[in-house]
Amino acid sequence: MVFPIICYVWEKVKLYIFYLHFIHAPPTNAGSCIPFIVSLVFVLGYQKMGFSFETGMMIAFAVVAVWWLVMSLPLMKQYRQVHYVERKPHAMRESVGRIIETLRSVRKQKKIFLFLIAFFFFIDGVYTIIDMATAYGSALGLDSTGLLLALLVTQFVAFPFSILFGRLAEKYDTGKLILTCIAAYMGITVFAVFMKAQWQFWVLAIFVGMFQGGIQALSRSYFAKIVPPERSGEYFGLMDICGKGASFMGTTVVGLTSQAFGSINIGVSAIVFLFLAGALFFMKTEHSGSESTKNQENVIMEQQMFHD
């Protein structure tokens, strides 16, 4: 029971919202370590503190809630959204109309459409590894405390490597860096298939941390460059749907494959195909650049005429 709950606390600390595109600062995972460490203290040390496990979990969730609130205050006070839509009398009807128009426009913009498909696959592989890491380690009989501490190491490793990928993105093509991260995750998946000892899980956690923040930040950066800035909110909303909406697929594939072959290791190996599909669609995205640019200009003109 402790694994899904603590992973939920850990994962939900990271709140991804579209206006990260307008905040010019390197992505970090350092902030998420603080509530995670505090939560671990109460969850793992509840007996020494003299209260029940349920109480420890309630305190952990309260810590995360307070952290969200306190960290949101500076953003709410200082952030100013650049591109937005003025409120209109029939807001609901206008919103539905804009959603339909956005879906139509995405189909006409080949580069954006292909990227969203690629993102759907490879980010699902990333989320599946994150969500199933402790469950997989537990199925292999690894120590529970060690597994949770390894997740903390992932966060500490992700912090400097997120900054590193930010620096690399200034010198090298973002598309090539994304493909590098996808290839690295394929290697991570293969390594996980043959994992048997505790130290191997720690190595796995370090490698995941090296590329976890990078692939997500690079994907947002790449997407921000190919979407119309005045409609970035709607397009990033679709991107988030593709990311979170795909979260069921990886776990389903792993579960069905494990049941079919009677081996959790074979089930985990199926994640490779998610990254492979993501890489293939992303390479198609890269090759569609010149054609998509022309289409995007035409679509933007159509959108402007539609809203005028």
N, C-alpha and C positions, 0 to 999 in steps of 0.2 A: 504493500500500500504506500510505503514511503516514496518509492521511485516515481510513480506518475505525479504525485502531489508536489514533490520538491522540484521535479523537472518543469512542472507547470509554473511554479513560482519563479524559477530561473528564467524560463523562456519569456514569460509575459512581462518581465522587466523591460524588455526591448520593445519600445513602441515605435513602429515605423510609420511615418506619415509623409504625405507627398511633399510638404514644403521644406523637407530637407534639401531639396534642389536649390532653394534660395538662401540657405545658410552655408556660407563658404568657410567651412572648418573641417579638419580631418575627422573621419568617423572613429569613434573609440568605443571600447567595451569596458573601460575602467569603471565607469559609474555603476554598471550592473553588478560588479563584483561586491560592492559594499552591502546592498541588501541581501545578496546571496550568502555572503559570509555570516551576516547577522542571523539569517534564517537557519543556516546550518548549525549555528551555536545552539539555538533553541530546539531544533529537531533532533540533533544527535546527542545533546547534553541535557535533555529534559529530566532524566532520572536524577542526575547530580544536583539539579536545581530544585528538585522536590515537587514536581508537578507531572501530570500525565502527558502522554504523547499527543493526545487531542488538544490539550492546552498549548503545548509547544507549537503545533501546527497553526492554531488560531493566532498566536503571537506572531508567527512568521508571516501569515497573510496580512496581519495588521501592519507589520513593518513595511511590507511592499506597498500597501495602500497609502501609508503616510509618505513613503518615498515618492510615489507618483505625484501626490498632491504638492509636496514641497518643491520638487523639481519642475513642476508645471508652472509655478507662480512667476518666475522670471520670464518664461516664454509668453505667458498671457499678458504680462505687463509691457514687454519690449518688442515683441514680434509684430511686424506689419506686413500683411500679405500684399504682394505686388499685383498679381493678376487674380481677379475675382469678378463675379457677376453681381450687378446691382439687384437688390430685391425688387420684384415686380408684383403687381396685384394678384395674379394667378400663379403663385410660386410653385405649387404642386404640378400643375399642368405644364408650366415652363420647364421644370426640372425633368419630368418624364420625357418631354420633347427633346431636351438636350441629351439625355441618355440614349434615346433611340438614334439621334443624329450622330452621336459619338460612335456607337456600334456600327453604323453604316459607314462612317468615314474610315474606321479602322480597317474594314474589309477592302477599301479602295487604296489604302496606303500599305503597299506590300511589305516594306521594310519594318514598319511597326507591327503589322500582323504576324509576320514570321518571327519577330523577336518575342512577342507574347507567347507564341507556341513554344519556342525554345525555352523561354523562362519557365513556362508551365512545367516542363519536364525536368530541367536540371535543378531548379530550386526545390522541386518536390523531392529529389534525391537528397539534397542538403537537409531539408526538414526531416526526412525519414531517418537519416543518420542521427540527427540531434535527438529526435523523439524516442528512438528505439535503442539508443546507446546503452543506457543502464539496464533496460529490459534484456537486451542481448547479453550483456556481461553477467547479469544475474542468472540467465539460462545456462551460461557456461560454468556457473558455480563460483564466480568471483566474489570477493569480499564487498559487502554493501557500502561500508564506510569508505573504502578505497575508491569505489566507483564514483561516489558523490564528490570526493576530494579531487578526483580526476576532472570532473566537470568544472570545478573551480579553476584548475590549472588551465583548462581550455580558455577561460575568460582572460586570464592574465597573459596568455600567449597571444590571444586575438588582438589585444590592445596595441602592442608595438607593430604587429604585422599589418594591422589596418592602416596605421600611419605609413608603413613602408609601401603598401600598395598605392596609397595616395600619392606618394612621391614618385613611384614608378609610372603612375598614370600621367604625370606631367612630362615624362620623357618618352614613353612608349605608347603604342596604339592600344586603346582600351579594349578593343575587340580581341586582340591577341592575348591580352592579360586575362580576359574572361575565359578564353579557350584553355589557357594554362591552368586556371583554377579548376575548370571542369575535368581536365586530364588528371590533375592532382587528386580530385575526389574519386575518380575511377580507380586510381592506385590505392587510395585509402580504403575503398570498398573491398578490393582484392585482398589487401592486408588483413581486413577484419574477418574475412572468410576463414583464414588460417589461424586466427587468434585463439590461444588456449590459456595463457598465463596472465597474471595481474600486471606484470611489467609491460606486456604487450598492449594492454588497455591504456596504460599511461602514455605509451608512445603514440597510440591512436589518438588520444585526447590532444596531444601536442600538435600532431599533424592537422587535425580538424581545426584547432585554434588558429593555425597558420593561414588557413584559407577561408575560414568561415566568414569573418568580417569583410575580407577582401572581395569575395564573389558577390556579396549582397550590395556593398557600396559601389563596386564597379558597374553592376547591373543598373542601379539607380542612375548613376552618372551617364551611362551609355543611353539609357532610355530618355533622360532629360534632354539629350542632344538631338534626338530624332523626333520629338513631339513638339507641336506648336506651344510656345510658352504661355500664351493667353488661355490655353485650355489644359494646362498641365494637371490641374486638380482632377479633372475627369479621366484623363489618360492614366494618371498614377493610381486612380481608383480601380481602373481595369487591371492594372499591373498587380495591385494588391489582391484583387479577386483571383487572378491567375495563380498567384503564389499561395494564398491561404486556401483557395478552392481546390488546389491540387493535393493538399496535404493528406487526403484520404487514399490516394492512389498508391503511394509508395508502401504504406503499411498493409494495404490490401494485397498488393503483389507479393510482398514478403510473406504474409500470412498464408495465402493460397499456395505459394510455391513450397513453403515449409511443410504444409499439410500434405501436398501431393507427393513430395519426395521423402518426407519423414525426417528432414534435417534442417535445423535452423541456419546452418552454415550455407546450404544451397539457397535457402530463402533470401539470405542477405546478399548473396551474389547476384540476385536478380536486379538489385539496385543499379548495377552497372549499366543495364539497358536504358534506364531513365537518363543517365548522364550521356550515354551514347546518342540517344534520340535528341537530347538537348543540344549536343555539340553539332549534330548534322543540321538541325534547323537553324542554329546560330550561324553556321558557315553559309547557309543559304541567305540568311539575313545580310551578312557581309557582302555577298555577291550581288545583292539586289540594290546596292547603294545608289548608283546613278539613275536607274530606272525609277526607284522609289522617290528620289528627290523631285523629279519632274511631276510625278503623280501627287506628291504632297503639296506642291505649289498650287496645282489645280484644285485639290480638295480644300485647301485653306481658303481659296477664293470662293468656292461654293459655300463654305461655312459662313463666311462673312456676308455673302448675299442672302443666305438663309436667315441669319440673325438680324440683318438690316431690315 
